[in-house]
């Protein structure tokens, strides 16, 4: 499987989140504590939005492990962003190639995924044929994650992200059951339009991969008044992560099984999630 993080809030250098924490995503690429695999070395990717108002996010993806990539280290020291995604990959069977590295992008949208469609090879054709014709040619890689993204786009991600992801999940489960797959879907998903971040945790077996969100910054300041980092970021700064980045008491909360959350300007939200028929 994989590990990922989403950051939104006060603009900062990618290095601040990618490298500096005690159990940073770079550390997780070598020493994951909660993942299926300890090592996540089958490629990585970072996507970010600039502060200049450009809607389309930038991507940097490569097929090597994140822990020894000199270009990622250089970039993290210079890129300043208010919202970015980062992902380290452990392949579930598809090729290790750039086009299979997350995050995936379409217009202003970014998408990343940890999990798998079980027996994806049985369902690939059926699922791909459900992707809107105008989106089909945009799929460059061979992963189940990219097909899931384009199904969500097909089902209206631009208008209603929770409903689009629920319909995508419903189609995957229906198709899986038609092919005799008992538990077709395992997913934690991060998706953003550059303003809000949606995070989903769901699996057909009701035993989803780990996912956590950070406690409100104002509450953390009360708990840890001497923490310098908390004085430098806004109250609306949030992190969503596959694994906690450190052991600061009270900092991390598990996303409930079968739920999704929304973070961004305004109040955060947490809701139940279930697949819907498409």
N, C-alpha and C positions, 0 to 999 in steps of 0.2 A: 504494500500500500504506500501511502505518501504522508507528508506533513506539510501544513501550510499555515500562513498567518495573513491577516488583513489588518491594516492600520488606517485610522481616520482621525483627524484632529489638527492640532497645532503643527504647521509645517516643520519638518526636521530632516536631518540627513538620514538616509537609509541605514547607514552604519549604526545609528543609535539603537535601532531595533534588531537589525540583522546580525550584528556581531557582538555588541557590548553586553547584553544580558547574560547572566550566569548559565542559563540553559537556552541559549539563542537558537534560532533555526539552523545556523551553521553547525552548532554543537549537536543538534538533533540529527543532522545529516550523518553523523558518525555514531551517535549514542542516543538514539530514541528510547525513551522510557516506556511509552504507552502504545507505540505502534506495533503492527504485526511483525515488521522487520526492525532489527536494531539499526541497520545501516540503510540509508536512502541515498544511493549514489548513481541512479540512472538518469541523471540530468536535473536541471533546475530552471527556474524562471522568475523574473521580477517584472512587474508592470506598475507604472506610476503615472499620475496626472501632474502636469506642470502647474505652477502658480500664475502662469501668463493668461489663463483662460482658454487654452486650447482644449477642446472637448475630447479628442482622440488620445487615449493613453499610449505611452511608449512601452515597448517590450524589449527585454534582453533575456534570451534563452540560450542554453547550451547543453550539450549532451554529457559532459563530464560531471564529476561530483562537485558540489558547491564548496566543499571545505578547502580545496586547493586551487580555485579558479582566480587567477591574478586579475583578470578583467573585472570580475564581480567585486573584488576587494577595492580596486581603483574606483569603480563607479560608485560604490557605496559611500566613499569618502567625499563625493562631489555632488551627488543628486539630492536635492532638497524637495520634499513633496508633502502635501497635506493628506494624500490618500495613496496607499500602494498595497499591492498584493505580492506575496512571495511564496514559492512552492518548491519543495524538493521531492523528487520522484523516485519511487520504487516500482518498477514495471510489474504489471500483473500478467504479462505475456506478450504485449505488443512491442514493436521494435523501439530500440533506444535511438531516437533521431530528433532533430530540432522541432519538427512539426508535431511531435507527440509530447513536447514539454509544455507545461502549464506556466502562466495563465494563457487562456485563449481569448482572442479579441474579435469583436465585430462592432464597427463604428465606435461609439463611446462606451460600449459594454465590455467588461472583463469577467471571466469565469474560471474557476479552478475547483478541483474535485479530489477528494480522497475516498477510495472505495473501488467498487467494480460492479459491472453487470455480469452476473454469473453465466458462464457458457455463452459469452458474447458472440463467439464464432457461429453459434446456431441462429442467432437473432439479427446479426449485422445487416443482412440484406433487407429483411422486413422493416427494421427500424430506419434504415437509410432511405427507403422508399417513402417513408412518412414525412421526411424533411421537405419543406417547401421548395419547389423547383428553383426559385430565384436564390435560394440559400445553398443548394446542394453543391454547387461548384466552389463554394468558399471553404469547404472542408478539405484541409490539406494533409492531415495525418490519418492514422489508423486506429486511434483509441476510442474506447467506449465513452470517455469523458467528452470528447469533442462532438460525438453524435448526440449525447445528452444536451449539450449546449445548443446545438442547432435545432433539436426538437423543441427546446424551451423557446427559442426565438420564433420558431414556426407557430407555437401556441400562444404567442402574444407577450413575450417577455417585456417588450417595450411599453406595454400598457398596464400590465398587472403581473409583476414578477412572481408573487406567491402562487397565483392561479396557474401561470405558465409552467412553473416547476412541478406543481402538483399534477398537472395533466401529463407532463413528460414522465413522471414517476408512474402514473397510472398506465400509460402506454407500455412502458418497459415491463411492468408486472404482468399485464395482460398477455403481452407477446411471450414472456418467459413461461407463463403457465401453459400457453398453447404449445410450447416446445417441451413441456414436461419438466421445467425447472421449478423446484419447490420454492426456493427463496431467490428471486431474480436480482434484487437490488440491494446494494450497500452504498451509502453515500453520506458524506458531509460535503456541502457545497458552499463556496463563497461566490457571490455575484455582485457587481456594482455598476452603476451608471455614471460614476464620478462624483455623485452627490451623496447617495445613500449606499450602505452595504447591507445586503441580505445574507443571512447564514442559515443553512438547513441541516438538520441531523435526522436521518431516517434510514431504516433498513427493513426489508421484508420480514426478517427474522426477529425484529425488535431487539437487536443487539448491535447497535451502531458503533462505529469508530468514535474515538474520543473527540470532544470539542468543548472549548471553554471561552468565556467572555470576561473582560476585565470589569472590576467594580468601578462605579462612578468615581471620578477623580476627587470631587469634593469630599466624599466619604473616606477615601484613602488618605487625604491630607489630615483628616481628624485622627485617623488611626496611626499615621506615621508623620508627625509634624516635622521631623528632621530629614525626611527624604527629599533631597534637592531636586530630583527629576520632577517630582509632583508639583513643585512651585513654578516649573518652566512650561507647563502645558495647560491648555484650557480645560474647563469642566466637561466639555463635549468630546474630549479625546478618548478613543476606545481602541481596544485590541480584541480580535477574535483569533483564537489559536488552536491548533490540534493538540498542543501540549503547553502547559504553563511555562513561561520563560524564566521563572525563578520561584523562590519559595517565600516571597513577601506575604506574611499572614493577612488574610482577608482580601487578597488581590484578585483571586480567580474564582469563577463560578462555572459549574458544569452546565452546558446547554442540555435541557431535559431531552430524553428520548422522544422522538416523534414530535419535534417542534421546529419553529423557525423564529429568528429575531431580525429586527431592523435597527440599524444605528445610523446616525447622521444628524443634521440640523434638527433641533426640536427634541421631543421626548423619544426615548428608546421604546421598542415594543418587543414583546415575546408572545407567540401564539402557538397553539397546537398545529401540527402538520399531518396531513394524510393524503395519499394519492387520490386523484380524481379521474373519472372517465373522460377521455378526450373525444 
